[in-house]
């Protein structure tokens, strides 16, 4: 391994480590806030607003954050983002009430956008090994949220739902020196004019469908489907284990898929991953919950690694950060629209089995949005 490759690997580890430490508070708030709303002095309506706010912010500001990254560089963007993330986590401990907590969630949404783009920028800088390095970064990133969902959730039950965020805020401070240690960019691309909601290319539509089906609907339907066959308590525990397994699965599968994508082609792995998702949703419709969920977790973990690498291939080094921002934007749009449509459909008595069949059909259709990858033409 050359010195440049060692430096690139170090950058991936440092940036992903910073994201892992910064993301612990956000991961735990999804578990703590719904069941401890009174401790934060918010209603259940505010719970929904607060949990959705960070994603909504990212939908409209990914492009602006990418422009900031092109001006100041990925290193400074990461430093700003880690400081902001720490502030957000401390606010979850120190403030209460909907408006104040909304400010904290907005700050986190902007911080996550900056950190995730910095991580991806360092991972895809060496395009020959971009798949494996994106996979490694995804694996490292998931360590923090996985610890927050397991050890953090237990600790919250011991010291309280508010004080746990003081602990996580202190931990998040260690992300700042990791960002400071990142290398300075040798060159900066020309600024790309951005829009609040950029027009999607065919490849962005693929990630919209991934966000809509897996990140948006899958995580909601699994506990509901389980509750139809077992008790509410058992459904909650099992669903929690499945969603934790999703993060652990990404830790395991993303590096393997990324390395395989570097060898045989990122497009080929994306096709295979889409077919795995299709099979998983089809099995969930029957319902083979554990096996189907396992396939969905496997497919999503692989897409997380090879998707950004494939975008770097198509961009050809031109406006890569901007293209990654557009992809992330439309994935978040799908993840935000999915739960909304799911709630409406279930309220109207729509069958969960039919919903999973619909998701399987969507993932098949998503293959058509990958045609641009096969042609390997830069996106303009």
C-alpha positions in Angstrom: 0.0 0.0 0.0 1.4 3.4 -1.0 1.7 6.4 1.3 -1.2 8.1 -0.6 -3.4 5.0 -0.1 -2.5 4.9 3.6 -3.4 8.6 4.0 -6.7 8.1 2.1 -7.5 5.1 4.4 -6.7 7.3 7.5 -8.9 10.0 6.2 -11.8 7.6 5.8 -11.4 6.2 9.3 -11.1 9.7 10.9 -14.1 11.2 9.1 -16.3 8.1 9.7 -15.2 8.0 13.4 -16.2 11.6 13.8 -19.7 10.8 12.3 -20.1 7.7 14.5 -19.4 9.7 17.7 -21.6 12.7 16.6 -24.6 10.5 15.6 -25.1 8.8 18.9 -27.5 11.4 20.3 -29.6 11.3 17.1 -29.9 7.5 17.2 -31.1 7.4 20.8 -33.6 10.2 20.5 -35.8 8.0 18.3 -36.0 5.5 21.1 -36.2 7.8 24.1 -38.5 10.7 22.9 -41.6 8.7 21.9 -41.8 7.0 25.3 -40.5 9.9 27.5 -42.2 12.9 25.8 -43.3 14.3 29.2 -39.7 14.4 30.4 -38.9 16.7 27.5 -42.1 18.7 28.0 -43.5 18.0 24.6 -46.7 16.5 23.2 -46.9 13.5 20.9 -47.5 15.9 18.0 -44.2 17.5 18.8 -42.6 14.1 19.0 -43.4 13.5 15.3 -42.3 17.0 14.3 -39.0 16.7 16.2 -38.2 13.3 14.8 -38.9 14.4 11.2 -37.3 17.9 11.4 -33.7 16.9 10.8 -34.6 15.0 7.7 -36.8 17.7 6.3 -34.0 20.3 6.8 -31.6 18.0 4.9 -33.9 17.7 1.9 -33.7 21.5 1.3 -30.2 22.2 2.4 -28.0 19.4 1.2 -27.2 21.5 -1.9 -26.2 24.5 0.2 -24.1 22.4 2.5 -22.3 21.0 -0.5 -21.6 24.5 -1.8 -20.2 25.4 1.6 -18.0 22.3 1.4 -16.7 23.3 -2.0 -15.8 26.8 -0.6 -14.1 25.8 2.7 -13.1 22.2 1.9 -14.2 18.9 3.4 -11.9 19.2 6.5 -13.3 22.6 7.6 -16.9 21.4 6.8 -16.3 18.4 9.1 -15.0 20.6 11.9 -18.0 22.9 11.7 -20.3 19.9 11.6 -18.8 18.1 14.6 -19.0 21.3 16.7 -22.7 21.8 15.6 -23.5 18.1 16.4 -22.1 18.4 19.9 -24.1 21.6 20.5 -27.3 19.8 19.3 -26.7 16.8 21.6 -26.1 19.0 24.6 -29.3 20.9 23.8 -31.3 17.6 24.0 -30.1 17.6 27.7 -30.3 21.2 28.5 -33.4 22.6 26.9 -37.1 21.5 26.9 -40.2 22.3 25.0 -41.0 21.9 21.4 -39.6 25.1 19.9 -36.2 24.8 21.7 -35.8 21.2 20.9 -36.8 21.9 17.3 -33.8 24.3 17.1 -31.6 21.4 18.3 -33.0 19.0 15.7 -32.5 21.6 12.9 -28.9 22.1 14.0 -28.4 18.3 13.9 -29.9 18.0 10.5 -27.4 20.6 9.1 -24.5 19.0 11.0 -25.3 15.5 9.7 -25.5 16.8 6.1 -22.1 18.3 6.4 -20.5 15.3 8.1 -22.0 12.7 5.8 -20.9 14.7 2.7 -17.4 15.1 4.2 -17.2 11.3 4.9 -18.3 10.5 1.4 -15.9 13.0 -0.2 -12.9 11.4 1.6 -14.2 7.9 0.8 -14.6 8.4 -3.0 -11.5 10.6 -3.5 -9.6 7.5 -4.6 -12.0 6.1 -7.2 -10.1 2.9 -7.8 -10.9 1.8 -4.2 -14.0 3.9 -3.6 -16.4 1.0 -3.1 -14.4 -0.6 -0.3 -13.7 2.7 1.4 -17.3 3.8 1.3 -18.1 0.3 2.8 -15.5 0.8 5.5 -16.8 4.3 6.3 -20.4 3.0 6.6 -19.3 0.2 8.9 -17.4 2.6 11.2 -20.3 5.1 11.1 -22.8 2.5 12.4 -20.7 1.7 15.5 -21.9 4.8 17.3 -25.6 4.5 16.7 -25.5 0.8 17.4 -23.9 1.5 20.8 -26.4 4.2 21.5 -29.4 1.9 20.7 -28.0 -0.8 23.0 -25.8 0.4 25.8 -27.2 4.0 25.6 -30.8 2.8 25.8 -29.9 0.8 28.9 -28.0 3.7 30.5 -31.0 6.0 29.8 -33.1 3.6 31.9 -30.6 4.0 34.8 -29.9 7.7 34.8 -32.9 9.1 33.1 -34.0 10.1 29.5 -32.5 13.6 29.8 -29.2 13.0 31.5 -28.2 10.4 29.0 -27.8 13.2 26.5 -25.3 14.9 28.7 -23.2 11.7 28.6 -23.6 11.5 24.8 -22.8 15.2 24.4 -19.5 14.7 26.2 -18.7 11.7 24.0 -19.5 13.7 20.9 -16.9 16.3 21.8 -14.2 13.7 20.9 -15.4 13.9 17.3 -14.0 17.4 17.0 -10.3 16.5 17.3 -10.9 13.7 14.8 -12.1 16.2 12.3 -9.2 18.6 13.0 -6.8 15.7 12.2 -8.3 15.3 8.7 -6.0 16.4 5.8 -6.5 19.7 4.0 -7.8 19.4 0.5 -5.1 19.8 -2.2 -7.6 21.4 -4.6 -11.2 22.5 -4.6 -13.6 22.1 -7.4 -15.4 25.1 -8.9 -18.6 26.0 -7.2 -21.7 24.3 -8.5 -24.9 26.4 -8.5 -27.4 24.6 -6.2 -31.2 24.7 -5.8 -33.3 24.1 -2.7 -34.7 20.9 -4.3 -32.4 19.9 -7.3 -33.9 18.1 -10.2 -33.2 14.4 -9.9 -31.4 12.4 -12.6 -32.3 8.7 -13.2 -29.8 7.5 -10.7 -31.2 9.8 -8.0 -34.6 8.3 -8.6 -33.1 4.9 -7.7 -32.0 6.3 -4.4 -35.5 7.9 -3.9 -37.0 4.4 -4.3 -34.5 3.0 -1.8 -35.2 5.7 0.7 -39.0 5.3 0.1 -39.1 1.5 0.5 -36.4 0.6 3.0 -35.7 3.8 5.0 -39.2 5.1 5.0 -41.7 2.2 4.9 -39.8 -1.0 6.0 -39.0 0.4 9.5 -42.6 1.2 10.1 -44.3 -1.9 8.7 -42.1 -4.5 10.5 -43.3 -3.8 14.0 -46.9 -3.5 12.8 -46.7 -6.8 11.0 -45.2 -8.4 14.1 -47.9 -7.1 16.3 -50.4 -9.0 14.3 -48.9 -12.4 15.3 -47.3 -11.8 18.7 -47.9 -9.5 21.7 -47.2 -5.8 21.6 -44.3 -6.3 24.0 -42.8 -9.1 22.0 -43.4 -7.1 18.7 -41.6 -4.1 20.2 -38.6 -6.1 21.3 -38.3 -8.1 18.1 -38.7 -5.0 15.9 -36.0 -3.3 17.9 -33.7 -6.3 17.4 -34.4 -6.3 13.6 -33.7 -2.5 13.3 -30.5 -2.9 15.4 -29.6 -5.8 13.1 -30.0 -3.5 10.2 -27.2 -1.3 11.5 -25.1 -4.3 12.4 -25.8 -5.8 9.0 -24.5 -2.6 7.3 -21.4 -2.8 9.4 -20.7 -6.3 8.1 -22.0 -6.2 4.5 -21.1 -2.7 3.4 -17.3 -3.4 3.4 -17.7 -6.7 1.6 -20.0 -5.3 -1.0 -17.8 -2.3 -1.5 -14.7 -4.4 -2.1 -16.7 -6.7 -4.4 -17.9 -3.7 -6.3 -14.4 -2.5 -6.9 -13.6 -5.9 -8.4 -16.6 -6.7 -10.6 -18.2 -3.3 -11.0 -20.4 -1.1 -8.9 -23.3 -1.3 -11.3 -23.4 -5.1 -11.1 -23.5 -5.0 -7.3 -26.3 -2.5 -7.4 -28.4 -4.7 -9.7 -27.8 -7.7 -7.4 -28.7 -5.7 -4.4 -31.9 -4.5 -5.9 -32.9 -8.1 -6.7 -32.1 -9.0 -3.1 -34.4 -6.2 -1.8 -37.1 -7.5 -4.2 -36.8 -11.0 -2.8 -36.9 -9.7 0.8 -40.0 -7.6 0.3 -41.7 -10.6 -1.5 -40.9 -12.9 1.5 -42.3 -10.3 3.9 -45.6 -10.3 2.1 -46.2 -14.0 3.0 -45.0 -13.2 5.8 -41.6 -14.7 6.3 -40.6 -11.8 8.6 -37.1 -12.8 9.8 -35.8 -14.1 6.4 -37.4 -11.3 4.5 -36.0 -8.7 6.9 -32.6 -10.3 6.6 -32.5 -10.0 2.9 -33.7 -6.3 3.0 -30.9 -5.6 5.5 -28.4 -7.4 3.3 -29.4 -5.5 0.1 -29.6 -2.1 1.8 -26.1 -2.6 3.4 -24.6 -3.3 -0.1 -26.3 -0.3 -1.7 -25.0 2.0 1.0 -21.4 1.0 0.0 -21.5 0.8 -3.8 -24.1 3.6 -4.5 -21.8 6.6 -3.6 -18.9 4.8 -5.3 -21.0 4.5 -8.5 -21.9 8.2 -8.4 -18.2 9.0 -8.2 -17.6 6.8 -11.2 -20.2 8.6 -13.3 -19.2 12.1 -12.1 -15.7 11.3 -13.2 -14.2 13.6 -10.5 -16.3 16.6 -11.7 -18.8 18.0 -9.1 -18.7 14.8 -7.1 -19.7 16.5 -3.8 -22.6 18.2 -5.5 -23.8 14.9 -7.1 -23.5 13.1 -3.7 -25.6 15.9 -2.2 -28.3 15.5 -4.8 -28.4 11.7 -4.2 -28.7 12.2 -0.5 -31.4 14.8 -0.9 -33.7 12.5 -3.0 -33.0 9.5 -0.7 -34.2 11.7 2.2 -37.3 12.8 0.2 -38.2 9.1 -0.3 -37.6 8.4 3.4 -39.8 11.3 4.4 -42.6 10.5 1.9 -42.7 6.8 2.7 -44.0 7.0 6.3 -46.5 9.7 5.3 -48.1 7.5 2.6 -47.9 4.5 4.8 -49.9 6.1 7.6 -52.6 7.2 5.1 -52.7 3.7 3.4 -53.0 1.9 6.7 -55.6 4.3 8.0 -57.7 3.4 4.9 -57.3 -0.3 5.6 -54.7 -1.1 3.0 -53.3 -4.7 3.4 -49.7 -4.9 4.7 -49.1 -7.9 2.5 -50.1 -5.9 -0.6 -47.9 -3.1 0.6 -44.9 -5.4 0.6 -45.8 -6.7 -2.8 -45.9 -3.1 -4.0 -42.5 -2.5 -2.5 -41.1 -5.5 -4.4 -42.5 -4.2 -7.6 -41.0 -0.8 -6.9 -37.6 -2.2 -6.4 -37.8 -4.0 -9.7 -38.8 -0.8 -11.4 -35.8 0.9 -9.7 -33.5 -1.2 -11.9 -34.5 0.9 -14.9 -33.2 4.1 -13.2 -29.7 2.5 -13.2 -29.4 2.5 -17.0 -27.3 5.6 -16.8 -24.8 3.7 -14.8 -24.4 1.1 -17.4 -23.6 3.7 -20.0 -21.0 5.3 -17.7 -21.8 8.8 -18.9 -21.1 11.8 -16.6 -24.2 13.4 -15.1 -24.4 17.1 -16.0 
